[in-house]
Amino acid sequence: MTGPPGYVPAPRNMEVSQRFALFNFIGVLAVTGLLLLLLNPADRPSSAGLFFGRFHPALVHLPIGLLALAIGLDAATRFGRRTIGWARWVYVVGSWAGVAALAAGLWLAQAGGYDADTLFLHRLTAILTTVAAAGLPWVQSLSWSRDTDAWALIGTSTVAVGLMVAGHQGGSLTHGPEFLTAHAPPFVRAVLGGGAASPALALGDPDTTTVYGGIVKPILNDRCVSCHGGGRVRGGLDLTSHASIMEGGDD
């Protein structure tokens, strides 16, 4: 592939061929599509599926690191560095690592207990990021033109933004929607849309302060609601209010 002014190609033996890059892109698309067809999150998971799904938190960090590295190598290419060959191979490996993490995540989602909207956004951005990463080596292997370079920039931007959004939504699913903003400065909370910080335990007038409102609820908000309320309701147990506590959970 030729490139923009100042572009220095990688050694020929480091290049990802256009045919290989296209086959890789098609392969990732096909396997991702099969996963979505075969692993319906609404289905009841098997024990084996749940076992594999529990590896999602461990598997997901590999594609995050690989794709972040690929973006850095890709960016260095625009400053005349001979890194495009490495970047393409890292995109290839990172996209398949993303497929493995996606498979485990779909199995984990079958266990339930996650906010549907947050889970949908997390899954959507993860798929878009994986597919974009798989397609980038193919786009970059085409003969260079301004249109090709524009599509490559769009793909790289999609991967970068997708990593951030998917990561944030995953953190919200695991630790609750306020995990990122709980201790952020007020101006950061305003930008990111975080709600008010949970009040510290402080008893008011003994004649007007209830045990639940003054003692129980602050403890639950601080220690329990991240898994049992808001964006995640594990076991069907919602601890955000007295009424939902009295309803109990799934069992």
C-alpha positions as CSV (number, residue, x, y, z in Angstrom):
1,M,0.0,0.0,0.0
2,T,1.2,3.5,-0.8
3,G,0.3,6.2,1.6
4,P,0.0,9.9,2.3
5,P,3.0,12.3,2.0
6,G,5.7,11.3,4.5
7,Y,4.4,7.7,4.8
8,V,7.2,5.1,5.1
9,P,6.0,1.6,4.2
10,A,6.9,-1.3,6.5
11,P,9.3,-4.0,5.2
12,R,7.5,-6.3,2.7
13,N,7.7,-9.4,5.0
14,M,5.8,-7.4,7.7
15,E,2.9,-6.4,5.5
16,V,-0.6,-8.1,5.8
17,S,-1.6,-9.1,2.3
18,Q,-4.9,-7.6,1.0
19,R,-6.3,-11.1,0.5
20,F,-5.5,-12.2,4.0
21,A,-6.9,-9.0,5.4
22,L,-10.1,-9.5,3.5
23,F,-10.5,-13.1,4.7
24,N,-9.8,-12.1,8.2
25,F,-12.5,-9.4,8.0
26,I,-15.0,-11.9,6.6
27,G,-14.1,-14.5,9.2
28,V,-14.6,-12.1,12.1
29,L,-18.0,-11.0,10.6
30,A,-19.1,-14.6,10.1
31,V,-18.1,-15.8,13.6
32,T,-19.6,-12.7,15.3
33,G,-22.9,-13.2,13.4
34,L,-23.0,-16.9,14.4
35,L,-22.4,-16.0,18.1
36,L,-25.4,-13.6,18.0
37,L,-27.6,-16.2,16.3
38,L,-26.6,-19.1,18.6
39,L,-26.2,-17.3,21.9
40,N,-29.4,-15.5,22.6
41,P,-29.0,-13.7,25.9
42,A,-32.7,-14.3,26.7
43,D,-32.1,-18.1,26.8
44,R,-31.4,-20.0,30.0
45,P,-27.7,-20.6,30.2
46,S,-26.2,-24.1,30.6
47,S,-23.6,-24.8,33.4
48,A,-20.9,-25.0,30.8
49,G,-21.9,-21.7,29.3
50,L,-22.0,-20.0,32.7
51,F,-18.5,-21.4,33.4
52,F,-17.1,-20.0,30.2
53,G,-18.9,-16.7,30.7
54,R,-17.2,-16.1,34.0
55,F,-13.9,-15.7,32.0
56,H,-15.2,-12.6,30.3
57,P,-13.7,-10.1,32.8
58,A,-10.3,-11.8,32.2
59,L,-10.6,-12.2,28.5
60,V,-11.8,-8.7,27.8
61,H,-8.6,-7.0,28.9
62,L,-6.6,-8.7,26.1
63,P,-8.4,-7.1,23.2
64,I,-8.5,-3.7,25.0
65,G,-4.7,-3.7,25.4
66,L,-4.0,-5.0,21.9
67,L,-6.3,-2.6,20.1
68,A,-5.0,0.3,22.2
69,L,-1.5,-0.7,21.1
70,A,-2.6,-1.0,17.4
71,I,-4.1,2.5,17.5
72,G,-0.8,3.9,18.9
73,L,1.2,2.1,16.2
74,D,-1.3,3.3,13.5
75,A,-0.9,6.9,14.7
76,A,2.9,6.6,14.7
77,T,2.7,5.7,11.0
78,R,1.4,9.1,10.2
79,F,4.6,10.6,11.6
80,G,6.8,8.5,9.2
81,R,7.4,5.6,11.5
82,R,7.7,2.1,10.0
83,T,4.9,0.6,12.2
84,I,2.0,0.1,9.9
85,G,2.9,-3.6,9.4
86,W,2.9,-4.2,13.1
87,A,-0.3,-2.2,13.6
88,R,-2.2,-4.4,11.1
89,W,-1.1,-7.6,12.7
90,V,-2.0,-6.3,16.1
91,Y,-5.5,-5.3,14.7
92,V,-5.9,-8.9,13.4
93,V,-5.0,-10.6,16.7
94,G,-6.9,-8.0,18.7
95,S,-10.1,-8.5,16.6
96,W,-10.0,-12.3,17.3
97,A,-9.3,-11.7,21.0
98,G,-12.4,-9.4,20.9
99,V,-14.4,-12.3,19.4
100,A,-13.4,-14.6,22.2
101,A,-14.3,-11.9,24.8
102,L,-17.6,-11.3,23.0
103,A,-18.5,-15.0,23.1
104,A,-17.8,-15.2,26.9
105,G,-19.7,-11.9,27.4
106,L,-22.8,-13.3,25.6
107,W,-22.8,-16.4,27.8
108,L,-22.3,-14.2,30.9
109,A,-25.3,-12.0,29.9
110,Q,-27.5,-15.1,29.8
111,A,-27.2,-15.3,33.6
112,G,-29.4,-12.1,33.8
113,G,-29.4,-9.5,36.5
114,Y,-28.1,-6.7,34.2
115,D,-29.8,-3.5,33.1
116,A,-31.2,-4.1,29.6
117,D,-30.3,-0.7,28.1
118,T,-26.7,-0.6,29.5
119,L,-26.2,-4.2,28.4
120,F,-27.5,-3.4,24.9
121,L,-25.1,-0.5,24.5
122,H,-22.2,-2.4,25.9
123,R,-22.8,-5.3,23.5
124,L,-23.4,-3.0,20.5
125,T,-20.2,-1.0,21.0
126,A,-18.2,-4.2,21.6
127,I,-19.4,-5.7,18.3
128,L,-18.8,-2.4,16.3
129,T,-15.3,-2.1,17.8
130,T,-14.4,-5.7,17.0
131,V,-15.7,-5.5,13.5
132,A,-14.0,-2.2,12.8
133,A,-10.7,-3.5,14.1
134,A,-11.0,-6.6,11.8
135,G,-11.8,-4.4,8.8
136,L,-9.0,-1.8,9.3
137,P,-6.1,-4.0,7.9
138,W,-8.1,-4.6,4.8
139,V,-8.9,-0.9,4.3
140,Q,-5.3,0.0,4.9
141,S,-4.1,-2.6,2.4
142,L,-6.0,-1.0,-0.5
143,S,-4.2,1.4,-2.9
144,W,-3.9,4.7,-1.1
145,S,-6.2,7.6,-2.0
146,R,-7.8,10.3,0.0
147,D,-11.0,8.3,0.3
148,T,-9.1,5.3,1.5
149,D,-7.3,7.4,4.1
150,A,-10.6,8.9,5.2
151,W,-12.1,5.4,5.7
152,A,-9.0,4.3,7.6
153,L,-9.3,7.3,9.9
154,I,-13.0,6.6,10.5
155,G,-12.2,3.0,11.3
156,T,-9.4,4.0,13.7
157,S,-11.7,6.5,15.4
158,T,-14.5,3.9,15.7
159,V,-12.1,1.5,17.4
160,A,-10.9,4.2,19.8
161,V,-14.3,5.6,20.8
162,G,-15.7,2.1,20.9
163,L,-13.1,1.0,23.4
164,M,-14.0,3.9,25.7
165,V,-17.7,3.5,25.5
166,A,-17.8,-0.3,25.8
167,G,-15.3,-0.1,28.7
168,H,-17.4,2.5,30.5
169,Q,-20.7,0.5,30.0
170,G,-19.0,-2.7,31.1
171,G,-17.8,-0.9,34.3
172,S,-21.4,0.3,34.8
173,L,-22.7,-3.2,34.5
174,T,-20.2,-4.6,37.0
175,H,-19.9,-1.8,39.5
176,G,-23.0,0.3,39.0
177,P,-23.8,3.4,36.9
178,E,-22.1,5.8,39.4
179,F,-18.8,3.9,39.7
180,L,-16.9,6.2,37.4
181,T,-18.3,9.5,38.8
182,A,-18.8,8.6,42.5
183,H,-15.7,10.5,43.6
184,A,-15.1,12.8,40.6
185,P,-14.9,16.6,41.0
186,P,-18.3,18.4,40.5
187,F,-17.4,19.7,37.0
188,V,-16.4,16.2,35.8
189,R,-19.7,14.8,37.2
190,A,-21.5,17.5,35.3
191,V,-19.8,16.6,32.0
192,L,-20.2,12.9,32.4
193,G,-23.8,13.1,33.7
194,G,-23.1,11.5,37.1
195,G,-25.8,12.0,39.8
196,A,-25.3,13.4,43.2
197,A,-22.8,11.6,45.4
198,S,-24.2,9.2,48.0
199,P,-24.5,11.1,51.3
200,A,-22.3,10.0,54.2
201,L,-24.0,8.4,57.2
202,A,-25.3,11.2,59.3
203,L,-28.1,11.0,61.8
204,G,-30.5,14.0,62.0
205,D,-33.1,14.8,64.6
206,P,-33.9,11.6,66.5
207,D,-37.6,12.6,66.5
208,T,-37.7,12.7,62.7
209,T,-35.0,10.4,61.5
210,T,-36.1,6.9,60.7
211,V,-33.8,3.9,61.2
212,Y,-34.1,2.9,57.5
213,G,-33.6,6.4,56.1
214,G,-30.8,7.5,58.5
215,I,-28.9,4.2,59.0
216,V,-29.9,1.4,56.6
217,K,-30.3,3.1,53.3
218,P,-26.9,4.9,53.3
219,I,-25.2,1.6,54.1
220,L,-27.0,-0.2,51.3
221,N,-26.3,2.7,48.8
222,D,-22.6,2.6,49.7
223,R,-22.1,-1.2,49.7
224,C,-24.9,-3.0,48.0
225,V,-26.7,-1.0,45.3
226,S,-23.9,-1.4,42.7
227,C,-25.0,-5.0,42.3
228,H,-28.6,-4.8,43.5
229,G,-30.1,-1.7,42.0
230,G,-29.7,0.9,39.3
231,G,-28.0,-0.7,36.3
232,R,-27.7,-4.2,37.8
233,V,-30.1,-6.3,39.8
234,R,-28.4,-9.6,40.6
235,G,-30.8,-12.4,41.6
236,G,-33.7,-10.1,41.0
237,L,-33.0,-8.3,44.3
238,D,-33.4,-4.5,44.2
239,L,-32.1,-2.7,47.3
240,T,-32.8,0.8,46.2
241,S,-36.0,1.3,48.2
242,H,-37.8,-0.2,51.2
243,A,-40.6,-1.4,49.0
244,S,-38.3,-3.2,46.5
245,I,-36.4,-4.8,49.5
246,M,-39.7,-6.2,50.8
247,E,-40.5,-7.7,47.4
248,G,-37.4,-9.9,47.7
249,G,-35.5,-11.5,44.8
250,D,-35.9,-14.4,42.5
251,D,-36.0,-17.0,45.2
